Amino acid sequence: MDVLSEVLKVVKLQGAMFYNGEFSAPWSFRSPASCKVAPFVAAGAEHVIIYHLLTEGRASARVEDGEHLGLDAGDVVIFPHGDPHIIENGRPIKTTDLLQELARIFSQGLRLARSGGGGDVQNSCAATWRASRT
């Protein structure tokens, strides 16, 4: 049996929050640790798993000070331990720290958020899943 199947045997997914974004190159954002995101997803959440789905274009993902992982349309990157990470395309002037934006992001629901430098467009969906051990 594969590792994901084993993990799903002991983890119960209890809900989700989605963020729908359209970013024009160059762009970069830093997602905070999942412990900072958890209170916005659900009070008392034990853990949230953050993932990003690139629906169009190209991007890269990395944990801070880590190697870049190239992403193409249709790719999903998951941060199961809740590490802070950076998702980007191109050489941005400044990385946007989403820790400062959490309240606004979670209050807007699925309304499309746009950001970036005005170049080629990438569409992304980020999501968090509230998880607990069974």
N, CA, C and O atoms as CSV, one atom per row, in Angstrom:
chain,resi,resn,atom,element,x,y,z
A,1,MET,N,N,0.857,-1.181,0.000
A,1,MET,CA,C,0.000,0.000,0.000
A,1,MET,C,C,0.901,1.243,0.000
A,1,MET,O,O,1.967,1.237,0.616
A,2,ASP,N,N,0.477,2.294,-0.683
A,2,ASP,CA,C,1.294,3.499,-0.763
A,2,ASP,C,C,1.171,4.351,0.503
A,2,ASP,O,O,0.262,4.158,1.312
A,3,VAL,N,N,2.098,5.293,0.658
A,3,VAL,CA,C,2.167,6.124,1.860
A,3,VAL,C,C,0.915,6.970,2.031
A,3,VAL,O,O,0.404,7.086,3.145
A,4,LEU,N,N,0.407,7.567,0.948
A,4,LEU,CA,C,-0.782,8.412,1.052
A,4,LEU,C,C,-1.967,7.614,1.597
A,4,LEU,O,O,-2.704,8.114,2.447
A,5,SER,N,N,-2.155,6.412,1.132
A,5,SER,CA,C,-3.255,5.575,1.629
A,5,SER,C,C,-3.112,5.306,3.122
A,5,SER,O,O,-4.099,5.314,3.857
A,6,GLU,N,N,-1.884,5.069,3.566
A,6,GLU,CA,C,-1.639,4.829,4.994
A,6,GLU,C,C,-1.968,6.075,5.826
A,6,GLU,O,O,-2.574,5.974,6.892
A,7,VAL,N,N,-1.566,7.238,5.334
A,7,VAL,CA,C,-1.845,8.485,6.046
A,7,VAL,C,C,-3.338,8.729,6.126
A,7,VAL,O,O,-3.845,9.119,7.178
A,8,LEU,N,N,-4.046,8.506,5.039
A,8,LEU,CA,C,-5.486,8.751,5.019
A,8,LEU,C,C,-6.268,7.804,5.927
A,8,LEU,O,O,-7.418,8.083,6.266
A,9,LYS,N,N,-5.662,6.700,6.319
A,9,LYS,CA,C,-6.312,5.801,7.275
A,9,LYS,C,C,-6.389,6.415,8.665
A,9,LYS,O,O,-7.317,6.116,9.416
A,10,VAL,N,N,-5.426,7.273,9.024
A,10,VAL,CA,C,-5.383,7.832,10.373
A,10,VAL,C,C,-5.734,9.316,10.430
A,10,VAL,O,O,-5.774,9.892,11.517
A,11,VAL,N,N,-5.983,9.938,9.303
A,11,VAL,CA,C,-6.310,11.359,9.275
A,11,VAL,C,C,-7.742,11.531,8.784
A,11,VAL,O,O,-8.155,10.914,7.802
A,12,LYS,N,N,-8.475,12.362,9.471
A,12,LYS,CA,C,-9.851,12.650,9.082
A,12,LYS,C,C,-9.898,14.090,8.581
A,12,LYS,O,O,-9.623,15.026,9.332
A,13,LEU,N,N,-10.251,14.260,7.297
A,13,LEU,CA,C,-10.385,15.604,6.736
A,13,LEU,C,C,-11.771,16.122,7.090
A,13,LEU,O,O,-12.778,15.460,6.840
A,14,GLN,N,N,-11.809,17.330,7.683
A,14,GLN,CA,C,-13.063,17.828,8.226
A,14,GLN,C,C,-13.631,19.057,7.535
A,14,GLN,O,O,-14.752,19.458,7.849
A,15,GLY,N,N,-12.920,19.659,6.626
A,15,GLY,CA,C,-13.451,20.827,5.967
A,15,GLY,C,C,-12.380,21.469,5.119
A,15,GLY,O,O,-11.217,21.066,5.167
A,16,ALA,N,N,-12.759,22.455,4.353
A,16,ALA,CA,C,-11.792,23.079,3.460
A,16,ALA,C,C,-12.100,24.556,3.278
A,16,ALA,O,O,-13.231,25.002,3.470
A,17,MET,N,N,-11.072,25.301,2.905
A,17,MET,CA,C,-11.204,26.710,2.552
A,17,MET,C,C,-10.393,26.911,1.285
A,17,MET,O,O,-9.246,26.470,1.206
A,18,PHE,N,N,-10.968,27.565,0.303
A,18,PHE,CA,C,-10.299,27.743,-0.975
A,18,PHE,C,C,-9.993,29.207,-1.246
A,18,PHE,O,O,-10.700,30.101,-0.780
A,19,TYR,N,N,-8.938,29.436,-1.999
A,19,TYR,CA,C,-8.518,30.774,-2.412
A,19,TYR,C,C,-8.281,30.713,-3.907
A,19,TYR,O,O,-7.458,29.925,-4.372
A,20,ASN,N,N,-8.985,31.526,-4.660
A,20,ASN,CA,C,-8.930,31.505,-6.106
A,20,ASN,C,C,-8.140,32.725,-6.580
A,20,ASN,O,O,-8.566,33.857,-6.351
A,21,GLY,N,N,-6.996,32.513,-7.235
A,21,GLY,CA,C,-6.146,33.628,-7.619
A,21,GLY,C,C,-5.749,33.614,-9.081
A,21,GLY,O,O,-5.607,32.561,-9.702
A,22,GLU,N,N,-5.574,34.814,-9.613
A,22,GLU,CA,C,-5.042,35.005,-10.960
A,22,GLU,C,C,-3.862,35.948,-10.823
A,22,GLU,O,O,-4.024,37.092,-10.396
A,23,PHE,N,N,-2.683,35.481,-11.179
A,23,PHE,CA,C,-1.459,36.236,-10.961
A,23,PHE,C,C,-0.757,36.472,-12.288
A,23,PHE,O,O,-0.608,35.550,-13.090
A,24,SER,N,N,-0.327,37.699,-12.520
A,24,SER,CA,C,0.407,38.012,-13.737
A,24,SER,C,C,1.880,38.196,-13.395
A,24,SER,O,O,2.229,38.865,-12.422
A,25,ALA,N,N,2.735,37.591,-14.211
A,25,ALA,CA,C,4.181,37.594,-13.958
A,25,ALA,C,C,4.750,39.008,-13.980
A,25,ALA,O,O,4.272,39.858,-14.731
A,26,PRO,N,N,5.743,39.257,-13.181
A,26,PRO,CA,C,6.272,38.408,-12.110
A,26,PRO,C,C,5.426,38.552,-10.844
A,26,PRO,O,O,4.850,39.609,-10.585
A,27,TRP,N,N,5.362,37.486,-10.071
A,27,TRP,CA,C,4.636,37.515,-8.802
A,27,TRP,C,C,5.285,36.534,-7.838
A,27,TRP,O,O,5.970,35.596,-8.245
A,28,SER,N,N,5.053,36.772,-6.554
A,28,SER,CA,C,5.609,35.913,-5.520
A,28,SER,C,C,4.825,36.136,-4.238
A,28,SER,O,O,4.572,37.277,-3.854
A,29,PHE,N,N,4.439,35.055,-3.576
A,29,PHE,CA,C,3.840,35.208,-2.258
A,29,PHE,C,C,4.370,34.155,-1.307
A,29,PHE,O,O,4.695,33.034,-1.698
A,30,ARG,N,N,4.447,34.549,-0.049
A,30,ARG,CA,C,4.896,33.681,1.030
A,30,ARG,C,C,3.679,33.264,1.835
A,30,ARG,O,O,2.963,34.100,2.386
A,31,SER,N,N,3.459,31.968,1.893
A,31,SER,CA,C,2.367,31.435,2.691
A,31,SER,C,C,2.910,31.127,4.078
A,31,SER,O,O,3.945,30.473,4.205
A,32,PRO,N,N,2.228,31.590,5.115
A,32,PRO,CA,C,2.724,31.355,6.481
A,32,PRO,C,C,2.570,29.897,6.898
A,32,PRO,O,O,1.925,29.105,6.211
A,33,ALA,N,N,3.166,29.562,8.018
A,33,ALA,CA,C,3.020,28.229,8.598
A,33,ALA,C,C,1.543,27.935,8.830
A,33,ALA,O,O,0.763,28.843,9.117
A,34,SER,N,N,1.165,26.686,8.707
A,34,SER,CA,C,-0.245,26.324,8.827
A,34,SER,C,C,-0.819,26.635,10.215
A,34,SER,O,O,-2.029,26.812,10.349
A,35,CYS,N,N,0.028,26.703,11.243
A,35,CYS,CA,C,-0.486,27.044,12.579
A,35,CYS,C,C,-1.021,28.473,12.607
A,35,CYS,O,O,-1.872,28.795,13.436
A,36,LYS,N,N,-0.534,29.332,11.712
A,36,LYS,CA,C,-1.044,30.705,11.615
A,36,LYS,C,C,-2.342,30.749,10.811
A,36,LYS,O,O,-3.177,31.631,11.016
A,37,VAL,N,N,-2.505,29.797,9.900
A,37,VAL,CA,C,-3.689,29.737,9.048
A,37,VAL,C,C,-4.850,29.036,9.756
A,37,VAL,O,O,-6.010,29.385,9.538
A,38,ALA,N,N,-4.544,28.055,10.598
A,38,ALA,CA,C,-5.559,27.211,11.231
A,38,ALA,C,C,-6.697,27.980,11.902
A,38,ALA,O,O,-7.852,27.593,11.722
A,39,PRO,N,N,-6.437,29.061,12.674
A,39,PRO,CA,C,-7.555,29.763,13.323
A,39,PRO,C,C,-8.550,30.374,12.337
A,39,PRO,O,O,-9.708,30.596,12.691
A,40,PHE,N,N,-8.120,30.648,11.114
A,40,PHE,CA,C,-9.018,31.213,10.110
A,40,PHE,C,C,-9.869,30.129,9.458
A,40,PHE,O,O,-10.950,30.412,8.939
A,41,VAL,N,N,-9.382,28.887,9.484
A,41,VAL,CA,C,-10.102,27.779,8.869
A,41,VAL,C,C,-11.195,27.276,9.814
A,41,VAL,O,O,-12.347,27.118,9.409
A,42,ALA,N,N,-10.833,27.027,11.062
A,42,ALA,CA,C,-11.811,26.547,12.037
A,42,ALA,C,C,-11.234,26.681,13.432
A,42,ALA,O,O,-10.082,26.325,13.681
A,43,ALA,N,N,-12.040,27.192,14.330
A,43,ALA,CA,C,-11.604,27.301,15.722
A,43,ALA,C,C,-11.292,25.907,16.251
A,43,ALA,O,O,-12.071,24.971,16.068
A,44,GLY,N,N,-10.166,25.785,16.897
A,44,GLY,CA,C,-9.785,24.514,17.486
A,44,GLY,C,C,-9.213,23.500,16.513
A,44,GLY,O,O,-9.016,22.342,16.882
A,45,ALA,N,N,-8.940,23.903,15.280
A,45,ALA,CA,C,-8.371,22.956,14.315
A,45,ALA,C,C,-7.026,22.462,14.819
A,45,ALA,O,O,-6.184,23.258,15.235
A,46,GLU,N,N,-6.821,21.159,14.785
A,46,GLU,CA,C,-5.559,20.574,15.224
A,46,GLU,C,C,-4.449,20.824,14.211
A,46,GLU,O,O,-3.296,21.047,14.580
A,47,HIS,N,N,-4.801,20.786,12.955
A,47,HIS,CA,C,-3.797,20.904,11.908
A,47,HIS,C,C,-4.498,21.250,10.608
A,47,HIS,O,O,-5.615,20.794,10.364
A,48,VAL,N,N,-3.862,22.040,9.783
A,48,VAL,CA,C,-4.360,22.260,8.428
A,48,VAL,C,C,-3.257,21.879,7.448
A,48,VAL,O,O,-2.071,22.085,7.706
A,49,ILE,N,N,-3.672,21.327,6.336
A,49,ILE,CA,C,-2.764,20.944,5.264
A,49,ILE,C,C,-2.983,21.943,4.137
A,49,ILE,O,O,-4.105,22.122,3.665
A,50,ILE,N,N,-1.918,22.582,3.713
A,50,ILE,CA,C,-2.018,23.598,2.672
A,50,ILE,C,C,-1.555,22.991,1.349
A,50,ILE,O,O,-0.528,22.315,1.279
A,51,TYR,N,N,-2.346,23.254,0.296
A,51,TYR,CA,C,-1.897,22.833,-1.028
A,51,TYR,C,C,-2.257,23.887,-2.054
A,51,TYR,O,O,-3.126,24.729,-1.827
A,52,HIS,N,N,-1.571,23.828,-3.194
A,52,HIS,CA,C,-1.799,24.761,-4.286
A,52,HIS,C,C,-1.955,23.972,-5.577
A,52,HIS,O,O,-1.183,23.053,-5.850
A,53,LEU,N,N,-2.952,24.332,-6.364
A,53,LEU,CA,C,-3.194,23.749,-7.675
A,53,LEU,C,C,-2.976,24.848,-8.699
A,53,LEU,O,O,-3.662,25.869,-8.669
A,54,LEU,N,N,-2.037,24.650,-9.597
A,54,LEU,CA,C,-1.803,25.608,-10.672
A,54,LEU,C,C,-2.685,25.190,-11.835
A,54,LEU,O,O,-2.456,24.139,-12.435
A,55,THR,N,N,-3.682,25.988,-12.161
A,55,THR,CA,C,-4.638,25.617,-13.201
A,55,THR,C,C,-4.235,26.120,-14.577
A,55,THR,O,O,-4.747,25.637,-15.587
A,56,GLU,N,N,-3.322,27.086,-14.627
A,56,GLU,CA,C,-2.885,27.643,-15.911
A,56,GLU,C,C,-1.505,28.260,-15.737
A,56,GLU,O,O,-1.224,28.862,-14.701
A,57,GLY,N,N,-0.640,28.117,-16.738
A,57,GLY,CA,C,0.669,28.764,-16.715
A,57,GLY,C,C,1.738,27.935,-16.023
A,57,GLY,O,O,1.634,26.713,-15.922
A,58,ARG,N,N,2.778,28.636,-15.546
A,58,ARG,CA,C,3.918,28.006,-14.885
A,58,ARG,C,C,4.243,28.782,-13.616
A,58,ARG,O,O,3.975,29.979,-13.516
A,59,ALA,N,N,4.821,28.085,-12.660
A,59,ALA,CA,C,5.239,28.719,-11.407
A,59,ALA,C,C,6.281,27.816,-10.765
A,59,ALA,O,O,6.652,26.783,-11.322
A,60,SER,N,N,6.745,28.214,-9.595
A,60,SER,CA,C,7.614,27.340,-8.811
A,60,SER,C,C,7.214,27.462,-7.348
A,60,SER,O,O,6.629,28.457,-6.919
A,61,ALA,N,N,7.549,26.419,-6.600
A,61,ALA,CA,C,7.243,26.376,-5.174
A,61,ALA,C,C,8.514,25.973,-4.439
A,61,ALA,O,O,9.351,25.239,-4.963
A,62,ARG,N,N,8.636,26.474,-3.208
A,62,ARG,CA,C,9.782,26.086,-2.385
A,62,ARG,C,C,9.491,26.411,-0.931
A,62,ARG,O,O,8.783,27.371,-0.626
A,63,VAL,N,N,10.040,25.606,-0.046
A,63,VAL,CA,C,10.056,26.007,1.345
A,63,VAL,C,C,11.168,27.046,1.449
A,63,VAL,O,O,12.071,27.077,0.612
A,64,GLU,N,N,11.106,27.888,2.461
A,64,GLU,CA,C,12.103,28.955,2.570
A,64,GLU,C,C,13.506,28.348,2.571
A,64,GLU,O,O,13.753,27.351,3.250
A,65,ASP,N,N,14.406,28.941,1.824
A,65,ASP,CA,C,15.787,28.479,1.682
A,65,ASP,C,C,15.880,27.089,1.073
A,65,ASP,O,O,16.880,26.397,1.264
A,66,GLY,N,N,14.850,26.670,0.342
A,66,GLY,CA,C,14.859,25.349,-0.286
A,66,GLY,C,C,14.968,25.447,-1.790
A,66,GLY,O,O,14.971,26.539,-2.359
A,67,GLU,N,N,15.059,24.298,-2.426
A,67,GLU,CA,C,15.134,24.226,-3.877
A,67,GLU,C,C,13.786,24.562,-4.494
A,67,GLU,O,O,12.735,24.303,-3.909
A,68,HIS,N,N,13.837,25.144,-5.684
A,68,HIS,CA,C,12.617,25.442,-6.436
A,68,HIS,C,C,12.082,24.169,-7.071
A,68,HIS,O,O,12.842,23.395,-7.653
A,69,LEU,N,N,10.792,23.953,-6.962
A,69,LEU,CA,C,10.109,22.851,-7.618
A,69,LEU,C,C,9.253,23.470,-8.717
A,69,LEU,O,O,8.328,24.229,-8.430
A,70,GLY,N,N,9.556,23.151,-9.972
A,70,GLY,CA,C,8.798,23.710,-11.082
A,70,GLY,C,C,7.384,23.169,-11.126
A,70,GLY,O,O,7.158,21.981,-10.896
A,71,LEU,N,N,6.429,24.044,-11.421
A,71,LEU,CA,C,5.025,23.672,-11.521
A,71,LEU,C,C,4.486,24.061,-12.886
A,71,LEU,O,O,4.759,25.157,-13.376
A,72,ASP,N,N,3.725,23.169,-13.498
A,72,ASP,CA,C,3.030,23.434,-14.750
A,72,ASP,C,C,1.533,23.325,-14.501
A,72,ASP,O,O,1.101,22.824,-13.462
A,73,ALA,N,N,0.744,23.798,-15.462
A,73,ALA,CA,C,-0.710,23.717,-15.334
A,73,ALA,C,C,-1.125,22.290,-14.997
A,73,ALA,O,O,-0.683,21.338,-15.641
A,74,GLY,N,N,-1.970,22.149,-13.991
A,74,GLY,CA,C,-2.449,20.851,-13.552
A,74,GLY,C,C,-1.661,20.262,-12.390
A,74,GLY,O,O,-2.086,19.273,-11.793
A,75,ASP,N,N,-0.517,20.859,-12.062
A,75,ASP,CA,C,0.290,20.354,-10.952
A,75,ASP,C,C,-0.275,20.807,-9.609
A,75,ASP,O,O,-0.829,21.899,-9.479
A,76,VAL,N,N,-0.118,19.936,-8.620
A,76,VAL,CA,C,-0.517,20.224,-7.247
A,76,VAL,C,C,0.719,20.076,-6.372
A,76,VAL,O,O,1.471,19.111,-6.513
A,77,VAL,N,N,0.934,21.032,-5.467
A,77,VAL,CA,C,2.011,20.921,-4.495
A,77,VAL,C,C,1.369,20.975,-3.109
A,77,VAL,O,O,0.536,21.839,-2.837
A,78,ILE,N,N,1.762,20.049,-2.237
A,78,ILE,CA,C,1.149,19.916,-0.920
A,78,ILE,C,C,2.219,20.136,0.149
A,78,ILE,O,O,3.346,19.657,0.022
A,79,PHE,N,N,1.850,20.863,1.197
A,79,PHE,CA,C,2.732,21.108,2.339
A,79,PHE,C,C,2.078,20.475,3.568
A,79,PHE,O,O,1.480,21.179,4.382
A,80,PRO,N,N,2.190,19.143,3.709
A,80,PRO,CA,C,1.454,18.428,4.752
A,80,PRO,C,C,1.872,18.759,6.174
A,80,PRO,O,O,1.083,18.584,7.102
A,81,HIS,N,N,3.093,19.232,6.364
A,81,HIS,CA,C,3.556,19.572,7.715
A,81,HIS,C,C,3.338,21.047,8.030
A,81,HIS,O,O,3.683,21.510,9.118
A,82,GLY,N,N,2.770,21.782,7.084
A,82,GLY,CA,C,2.443,23.168,7.337
A,82,GLY,C,C,3.612,24.129,7.291
A,82,GLY,O,O,3.549,25.207,7.882
A,83,ASP,N,N,4.673,23.760,6.604
A,83,ASP,CA,C,5.838,24.644,6.519
A,83,ASP,C,C,5.510,25.933,5.779
A,83,ASP,O,O,4.752,25.914,4.809
A,84,PRO,N,N,6.079,27.069,6.232
A,84,PRO,CA,C,5.949,28.287,5.440
A,84,PRO,C,C,6.611,28.024,4.087
A,84,PRO,O,O,7.598,27.293,4.005
A,85,HIS,N,N,6.067,28.618,3.035
A,85,HIS,CA,C,6.605,28.360,1.708
A,85,HIS,C,C,6.352,29.537,0.778
A,85,HIS,O,O,5.585,30.448,1.089
A,86,ILE,N,N,7.008,29.494,-0.355
A,86,ILE,CA,C,6.889,30.553,-1.347
A,86,ILE,C,C,6.446,29.937,-2.668
A,86,ILE,O,O,6.992,28.926,-3.109
A,87,ILE,N,N,5.463,30.552,-3.284
A,87,ILE,CA,C,5.003,30.202,-4.624
A,87,ILE,C,C,5.269,31.442,-5.467
A,87,ILE,O,O,4.940,32.556,-5.059
A,88,GLU,N,N,5.876,31.249,-6.664
A,88,GLU,CA,C,6.255,32.427,-7.445
A,88,GLU,C,C,6.386,32.117,-8.923
A,88,GLU,O,O,6.430,30.959,-9.339
A,89,ASN,N,N,6.447,33.183,-9.702
A,89,ASN,CA,C,6.709,33.101,-11.133
A,89,ASN,C,C,7.509,34.329,-11.515
A,89,ASN,O,O,7.081,35.457,-11.270
A,90,GLY,N,N,8.661,34.115,-12.110
A,90,GLY,CA,C,9.496,35.236,-12.518
A,90,GLY,C,C,10.303,35.771,-11.352
A,90,GLY,O,O,10.324,35.183,-10.271
A,91,ARG,N,N,10.948,36.859,-11.578
A,91,ARG,CA,C,11.797,37.484,-10.566
A,91,ARG,C,C,11.053,38.697,-9.998
A,91,ARG,O,O,11.169,39.802,-10.529
A,92,PRO,N,N,10.299,38.491,-8.931
A,92,PRO,CA,C,9.482,39.582,-8.390
A,92,PRO,C,C,10.335,40.643,-7.702
A,92,PRO,O,O,11.434,40.376,-7.216
A,93,ILE,N,N,9.795,41.834,-7.679
A,93,ILE,CA,C,10.448,42.917,-6.957
A,93,ILE,C,C,10.327,42.664,-5.461
A,93,ILE,O,O,11.268,42.904,-4.705
A,94,LYS,N,N,9.159,42.177,-5.037
A,94,LYS,CA,C,8.898,41.944,-3.619
A,94,LYS,C,C,7.987,40.733,-3.464
A,94,LYS,O,O,7.042,40.562,-4.234
A,95,THR,N,N,8.267,39.894,-2.469
A,95,THR,CA,C,7.399,38.769,-2.148
A,95,THR,C,C,6.325,39.266,-1.189
A,95,THR,O,O,6.638,39.870,-0.163
A,96,THR,N,N,5.065,39.017,-1.518
A,96,THR,CA,C,3.951,39.399,-0.663
A,96,THR,C,C,3.822,38.382,0.459
A,96,THR,O,O,3.711,37.182,0.207
A,97,ASP,N,N,3.836,38.861,1.699
A,97,ASP,CA,C,3.690,37.987,2.865
A,97,ASP,C,C,2.208,37.859,3.192
A,97,ASP,O,O,1.587,38.814,3.660
A,98,LEU,N,N,1.646,36.690,2.947
A,98,LEU,CA,C,0.209,36.488,3.144
A,98,LEU,C,C,-0.212,36.466,4.604
A,98,LEU,O,O,-1.407,36.529,4.892
A,99,LEU,N,N,0.732,36.379,5.531
A,99,LEU,CA,C,0.384,36.424,6.945
A,99,LEU,C,C,-0.380,37.714,7.253
A,99,LEU,O,O,-1.304,37.721,8.067
A,100,GLN,N,N,0.013,38.795,6.598
A,100,GLN,CA,C,-0.637,40.091,6.819
A,100,GLN,C,C,-2.006,40.177,6.138
A,100,GLN,O,O,-2.784,41.088,6.421
A,101,GLU,N,N,-2.300,39.234,5.245
A,101,GLU,CA,C,-3.515,39.283,4.429
A,101,GLU,C,C,-4.557,38.225,4.786
A,101,GLU,O,O,-5.607,38.158,4.146
A,102,LEU,N,N,-4.285,37.399,5.796
A,102,LEU,CA,C,-5.161,36.253,6.071
A,102,LEU,C,C,-6.619,36.636,6.309
A,102,LEU,O,O,-7.516,36.001,5.755
A,103,ALA,N,N,-6.869,37.645,7.107
A,103,ALA,CA,C,-8.252,38.038,7.395
A,103,ALA,C,C,-8.978,38.437,6.114
A,103,ALA,O,O,-10.124,38.040,5.901
A,104,ARG,N,N,-8.326,39.211,5.268
A,104,ARG,CA,C,-8.944,39.639,4.006
A,104,ARG,C,C,-9.176,38.445,3.084
A,104,ARG,O,O,-10.247,38.318,2.491
A,105,ILE,N,N,-8.181,37.574,2.962
A,105,ILE,CA,C,-8.291,36.412,2.074
A,105,ILE,C,C,-9.454,35.522,2.484
A,105,ILE,O,O,-10.254,35.120,1.639
A,106,PHE,N,N,-9.557,35.210,3.772
A,106,PHE,CA,C,-10.603,34.299,4.227
A,106,PHE,C,C,-11.982,34.952,4.232
A,106,PHE,O,O,-12.989,34.245,4.233
A,107,SER,N,N,-12.052,36.265,4.235
A,107,SER,CA,C,-13.351,36.933,4.216
A,107,SER,C,C,-13.925,37.053,2.812
A,107,SER,O,O,-15.126,37.278,2.663
A,108,GLN,N,N,-13.105,36.908,1.785
A,108,GLN,CA,C,-13.588,37.130,0.426
A,108,GLN,C,C,-14.174,35.882,-0.234
A,108,GLN,O,O,-14.746,35.980,-1.320
A,109,GLY,N,N,-14.046,34.735,0.383
A,109,GLY,CA,C,-14.591,33.514,-0.195
A,109,GLY,C,C,-13.885,33.162,-1.496
A,109,GLY,O,O,-12.666,33.295,-1.598
A,110,LEU,N,N,-14.640,32.715,-2.483
A,110,LEU,CA,C,-14.045,32.290,-3.756
A,110,LEU,C,C,-13.926,33.408,-4.788
A,110,LEU,O,O,-13.589,33.147,-5.942
A,111,ARG,N,N,-14.197,34.642,-4.388
A,111,ARG,CA,C,-14.042,35.754,-5.322
A,111,ARG,C,C,-12.614,35.754,-5.863
A,111,ARG,O,O,-11.661,35.596,-5.100
A,112,LEU,N,N,-12.467,35.927,-7.151
A,112,LEU,CA,C,-11.157,35.899,-7.791
A,112,LEU,C,C,-10.283,37.037,-7.291
A,112,LEU,O,O,-10.685,38.200,-7.327
A,113,ALA,N,N,-9.092,36.702,-6.827
A,113,ALA,CA,C,-8.114,37.697,-6.389
A,113,ALA,C,C,-7.080,37.838,-7.497
A,113,ALA,O,O,-6.596,36.840,-8.031
A,114,ARG,N,N,-6.741,39.079,-7.841
A,114,ARG,CA,C,-5.750,39.324,-8.888
A,114,ARG,C,C,-4.559,40.060,-8.300
A,114,ARG,O,O,-4.699,40.917,-7.428
A,115,SER,N,N,-3.360,39.695,-8.810
A,115,SER,CA,C,-2.149,40.323,-8.319
A,115,SER,C,C,-1.042,40.083,-9.325
A,115,SER,O,O,-1.167,39.229,-10.204
A,116,GLY,N,N,0.042,40.834,-9.199
A,116,GLY,CA,C,1.211,40.564,-10.015
A,116,GLY,C,C,1.696,41.760,-10.796
A,116,GLY,O,O,1.235,42.886,-10.607
A,117,GLY,N,N,2.648,41.485,-11.691
A,117,GLY,CA,C,3.359,42.531,-12.402
A,117,GLY,C,C,2.847,42.884,-13.775
A,117,GLY,O,O,3.427,43.753,-14.426
A,118,GLY,N,N,1.771,42.244,-14.259
A,118,GLY,CA,C,1.182,42.617,-15.537
A,118,GLY,C,C,1.618,41.765,-16.719
A,118,GLY,O,O,1.206,42.042,-17.846
A,119,GLY,N,N,2.439,40.737,-16.507
A,119,GLY,CA,C,2.904,39.875,-17.594
A,119,GLY,C,C,1.966,38.710,-17.828
A,119,GLY,O,O,0.758,38.817,-17.617
A,120,ASP,N,N,2.543,37.574,-18.276
A,120,ASP,CA,C,1.766,36.367,-18.528
A,120,ASP,C,C,0.975,35.979,-17.283
A,120,ASP,O,O,1.424,36.177,-16.154
A,121,VAL,N,N,-0.213,35.421,-17.514
A,121,VAL,CA,C,-1.129,35.112,-16.413
A,121,VAL,C,C,-1.057,33.634,-16.040
A,121,VAL,O,O,-1.018,32.760,-16.906
A,122,GLN,N,N,-1.041,33.373,-14.728
A,122,GLN,CA,C,-1.151,32.033,-14.180
A,122,GLN,C,C,-2.362,32.029,-13.250
A,122,GLN,O,O,-2.574,32.967,-12.482
A,123,ASN,N,N,-3.134,30.983,-13.332
A,123,ASN,CA,C,-4.275,30.837,-12.437
A,123,ASN,C,C,-3.955,29.764,-11.416
A,123,ASN,O,O,-3.360,28.733,-11.732
A,124,SER,N,N,-4.360,30.026,-10.195
A,124,SER,CA,C,-4.028,29.120,-9.107
A,124,SER,C,C,-5.194,29.013,-8.150
A,124,SER,O,O,-5.975,29.950,-7.988
A,125,CYS,N,N,-5.298,27.877,-7.530
A,125,CYS,CA,C,-6.256,27.670,-6.450
A,125,CYS,C,C,-5.472,27.143,-5.265
A,125,CYS,O,O,-4.839,26.091,-5.355
A,126,ALA,N,N,-5.508,27.844,-4.186
A,126,ALA,CA,C,-4.854,27.364,-2.964
A,126,ALA,C,C,-5.951,26.902,-2.026
A,126,ALA,O,O,-7.065,27.426,-2.043
A,127,ALA,N,N,-5.633,25.945,-1.233
A,127,ALA,CA,C,-6.649,25.444,-0.317
A,127,ALA,C,C,-6.019,24.951,0.962
A,127,ALA,O,O,-4.846,24.582,1.004
A,128,THR,N,N,-6.815,24.953,1.988
A,128,THR,CA,C,-6.402,24.362,3.254
A,128,THR,C,C,-7.456,23.349,3.648
A,128,THR,O,O,-8.653,23.584,3.480
A,129,TRP,N,N,-7.011,22.235,4.165
A,129,TRP,CA,C,-7.896,21.209,4.677
A,129,TRP,C,C,-7.692,21.109,6.169
A,129,TRP,O,O,-6.555,21.007,6.630
A,130,ARG,N,N,-8.747,21.136,6.921
A,130,ARG,CA,C,-8.668,20.928,8.365
A,130,ARG,C,C,-8.554,19.419,8.583
A,130,ARG,O,O,-9.357,18.643,8.064
A,131,ALA,N,N,-7.570,19.028,9.338
A,131,ALA,CA,C,-7.333,17.601,9.535
A,131,ALA,C,C,-7.150,17.284,11.018
A,131,ALA,O,O,-6.660,18.106,11.792
A,132,SER,N,N,-7.548,16.096,11.384
A,132,SER,CA,C,-7.283,15.605,12.740
A,132,SER,C,C,-7.049,14.110,12.653
A,132,SER,O,O,-7.444,13.460,11.684
A,133,ARG,N,N,-6.403,13.573,13.676
A,133,ARG,CA,C,-6.169,12.119,13.702
A,133,ARG,C,C,-7.435,11.432,14.167
A,133,ARG,O,O,-8.166,11.941,15.016
A,134,THR,N,N,-7.680,10.264,13.592
A,134,THR,CA,C,-8.882,9.507,13.976
A,134,THR,C,C,-8.588,8.636,15.174
A,134,THR,O,O,-9.470,7.921,15.649
